């Protein structure tokens, strides 16, 4: 991790903690998701290739288990060809232009995701990433599911904690089994 990335991470986490301390109550979780567009799910894939490669392998399993009407996969532009699109799978890609100086998502990208009106966000991030963590909160989904990592509770309201110290592929399997 570069010095700039470490600074972005620390500053964005500090700002988020200050904002969260001002909020009064967490929103209630409704399960199964019930809204005007039930079954709209956003899946956030990691930016690091080794993590992305493991995460993309569980996409079909997630889709089969939840059977959503709309399935949005958010990933880096250069990984687009690694994920197969289908009629009910929409790829939403980003690059460094959609990030601000702190590495957080720009308002235009957040609005693109918000327009899908997601009921649920599934983050396949194994650790804190400023862009994806903030996008999970800002997209407006009431249920935000993630693997457990330090500070994950700041951004997600349902954390999956596998038993023991398992490799990332096993942690993804635990998450899918939970669904």
KOLVO-980400 format. One record per residue (C-alpha): residue in three letters; y, x, z; residue number from 1. Coordinates in steps of 0.001 Angstrom, whole numbers, plus 524288, in hexadecimal, padded with zeros to 5 digits. Each point is the difference from the previous one (the first is absolute). Layout:
 residuo    yy    xx    zz num
     ALA     Y     X     Z NUM
...
END
This chain:
 residuo    yy    xx    zz num
     UNK 80000 80000 80000   1
     UNK 80D14 805AD 7FC21   2
     UNK 80B9F 80153 8090F   3
     UNK 80701 7F50E 7F8BF   4
     UNK 7F461 7F6C6 80165   5
     UNK 7FF03 802F6 80E8B   6
     UNK 80E8D 7FD1B 801A9   7
     UNK 7FEC9 7F35B 7F859   8
     UNK 7F46D 7FBDE 8083D   9
     UNK 80671 802D9 80D08  10
     UNK 80D04 7F9F2 7FC6A  11
     UNK 7FA32 7F3A8 7FA29  12
     UNK 7F70A 7FE20 80BC4  13
     UNK 80B56 801E2 8096D  14
     UNK 80865 7F626 7F8B8  15
     UNK 7F4E3 7F639 7FF9C  16
     UNK 7FD4C 80157 80E91  17
     UNK 80E6D 7FD84 802F9  18
     UNK 7FFCF 7F3DC 7F753  19
     UNK 7F368 7FAFF 805E0  20
     UNK 80544 8015B 80DE3  21
     UNK 80AE9 7F67A 7FC5F  22
     UNK 7F674 7F5A0 7FB2D  23
     UNK 7FBB3 7F5E6 80A01  24
     UNK 7F2CB 7FA82 7FC43  25
     UNK 7F58C 802EA 7F610  26
     UNK 7FCEB 7F566 7F634  27
     UNK 7F388 7F843 801C8  28
     UNK 7F444 802F5 7F778  29
     UNK 7F9BC 7F4A8 7F8F8  30
     UNK 7F1F0 8021B 7FBB5  31
     UNK 7FB97 7FC7F 7F602  32
     UNK 80D0D 8018D 7F903  33
     UNK 805FC 7F2C0 7FD00  34
     UNK 80C4F 7FEFE 7F7C4  35
     UNK 804D6 7FB2A 7F2DF  36
     UNK 7F7F2 80A7C 7F91E  37
     UNK 7F3E3 8024C 80845  38
     UNK 7F824 80BDB 7FCB9  39
     UNK 80ABE 808CF 7FAFF  40
     UNK 7FCA6 80D8E 804EE  41
     UNK 806E9 80D0F 7FE5E  42
     UNK 7F7D8 80C57 8014C  43
     UNK 80743 80CCB 80244  44
     UNK 7F924 80C2D 7FB01  45
     UNK 802CF 80DDB 804FF  46
     UNK 8081E 809AD 7F842  47
     UNK 7F78C 80BFC 802A6  48
     UNK 7F582 800C0 7F5A4  49
     UNK 7F443 802D5 808B6  50
     UNK 80363 7F449 8088D  51
     UNK 8032D 7F7A3 7F414  52
     UNK 7F2E9 80311 7F9BB  53
     UNK 7F8AF 7FB1C 80C09  54
     UNK 808BD 7F411 80199  55
     UNK 7FEEA 7FB49 7F1EB  56
     UNK 7F13C 7FF3A 80172  57
     UNK 8010A 7F516 80A19  58
     UNK 80946 7F770 7F819  59
     UNK 7F524 7F82D 7F992  60
     UNK 7F958 7FDB6 80D12  61
     UNK 80CBF 7FB11 805FB  62
     UNK 8022F 7F712 7F460  63
     UNK 7F22F 7FA98 800AF  64
     UNK 800A1 7FD6C 80E9B  65
     UNK 80D4A 7F95D 8001F  66
     UNK 7FFBD 7F9EC 7F260  67
     UNK 80EDB 7FEE0 7FF01  68
     UNK 80744 7F843 7F5B7  69
     UNK 8096E 80B58 7FE0E  70
     UNK 7FC2C 80E0E 802EA  71
     UNK 80B1C 809EA 7FF15  72
     UNK 7FCE0 80E79 80099  73
     UNK 80B81 808D1 8031E  74
     UNK 7FE08 80E0E 7FB82  75
     UNK 806D6 80BD9 7FA25  76
     UNK 802DA 7FF45 7F176  77
     UNK 7F7B7 80BE8 7FCC9  78
     UNK 7F3E6 7F94C 805EB  79
     UNK 8013A 7F3B5 7F7A8  80
     UNK 7F4BE 8038A 7F6F2  81
     UNK 7F6C8 80200 80B9B  82
     UNK 80052 7F1A9 803FE  83
     UNK 7FAE3 7F585 7F6D8  84
     UNK 808D9 7F463 7FDEE  85
     UNK 7FA4A 7F25F 7FEEF  86
     UNK 805F6 7F270 7FE17  87
     UNK 80140 7FE06 80EB1  88
     UNK 80357 80E49 80303  89
     UNK 80E1A 8042D 7FE47  90
     UNK 803A5 80E50 800C9  91
     UNK 80D3F 802EC 805E4  92
     UNK 8033A 80E42 7FDC6  93
     UNK 80AB3 8088F 8057A  94
     UNK 804E1 80DE1 7FE9F  95
     UNK 809F3 80862 8071A  96
     UNK 80B5C 7F837 7FA2C  97
     UNK 7FC25 7F466 80883  98
     UNK 801BF 80841 80C4E  99
     UNK 80CC8 8029C 80719 100
     UNK 803B6 80CC7 806AD 101
     UNK 7F783 7FCF8 80BD2 102
     UNK 7F450 7FCE3 7F76B 103
     UNK 80134 7F174 802CE 104
     UNK 7FEB2 7F58A 7F570 105
     UNK 80C5C 7FBED 7F8E8 106
     UNK 80455 7F1D6 800A9 107
     UNK 7FC5B 7FD35 7F1C9 108
     UNK 7F1D9 803E3 8023D 109
     UNK 7FF3B 7F83D 80C9E 110
     UNK 80508 7F406 7F8B8 111
     UNK 7F59D 801C6 7F568 112
     UNK 7F574 7FF87 80A60 113
     UNK 8068D 7F4E2 8077B 114
     UNK 8002A 7F78D 7F3BD 115
     UNK 7F122 7FFAD 80068 116
     UNK 8012C 7F8CF 80D05 117
     UNK 7F49B 80710 80686 118
     UNK 7F871 7F9E5 80B22 119
     UNK 7F978 80CBD 803CC 120
     UNK 80209 80E9F 7FE7B 121
     UNK 7F490 80951 800DD 122
     UNK 8046D 80DF0 801AA 123
     UNK 7F5E5 80A4C 7FCA6 124
     UNK 808AF 80AD2 80539 125
     UNK 7F89B 808E0 80971 126
     UNK 80CC6 804EA 805FB 127
     UNK 80E7E 7FCEF 8003D 128
     UNK 806C1 7FFDA 7F2CF 129
     UNK 80E63 7FBE9 8004C 130
     UNK 7FFA8 7F8F1 7F2E9 131
     UNK 7F389 7F825 801F2 132
     UNK 801DC 7FD14 80E7C 133
     UNK 80D99 7FA7A 7FE1C 134
     UNK 7FBC9 7F8AB 7F3C7 135
     UNK 7F53A 7F964 807E0 136
     UNK 80A05 7FA5F 8095A 137
     UNK 80ABC 7FCF5 7F650 138
     UNK 7F798 7F876 7F649 139
     UNK 7FFBB 7F442 8090A 140
     UNK 7F171 7FE39 80283 141
     UNK 7FCD8 7FA9E 80D60 142
     UNK 7F2F3 80705 800F3 143
     UNK 8007C 80EC4 7FE29 144
     UNK 7F2C5 8069E 80179 145
     UNK 7FE36 80EBB 800C6 146
     UNK 7F769 80AE1 804E6 147
     UNK 8044A 80482 80D63 148
     UNK 8082C 80C72 80098 149
     UNK 80B47 80470 808BC 150
     UNK 80B97 7F69E 7FE84 151
     UNK 7F84B 7F66E 7F788 152
     UNK 8034F 7F52B 8099D 153
     UNK 80E52 80142 7FC62 154
     UNK 7FD20 7FB29 7F241 155
     UNK 7F334 7F874 80078 156
     UNK 7FBA4 7F4F1 808CD 157
     UNK 7F14A 8014D 7FE20 158
     UNK 7FA1F 80D92 801AB 159
     UNK 7F1FE 803DA 7FCFC 160
     UNK 7FAFC 80AD1 808D7 161
     UNK 7F29C 8054E 7FC45 162
     UNK 7F79A 80556 80AEF 163
     UNK 7FF73 80EAE 8012B 164
     UNK 805F5 80A22 7F721 165
     UNK 7FB43 7FB9C 7F2A4 166
     UNK 80397 80512 7F281 167
     UNK 809B9 7F80B 7F811 168
     UNK 7F598 7F9CD 7F75E 169
     UNK 7F936 7FA8A 80C15 170
     UNK 80CE7 7FB0D 8056B 171
     UNK 80251 7F891 7F34E 172
     UNK 7F262 7FA01 80108 173
     UNK 80324 7FB89 80DCB 174
     UNK 80C80 7F99C 7FB1A 175
     UNK 7F8CC 7F906 7F4FF 176
     UNK 7F54C 7FB6E 80949 177
     UNK 80A65 7FA43 808E2 178
     UNK 80508 7F77C 7F4EC 179
END
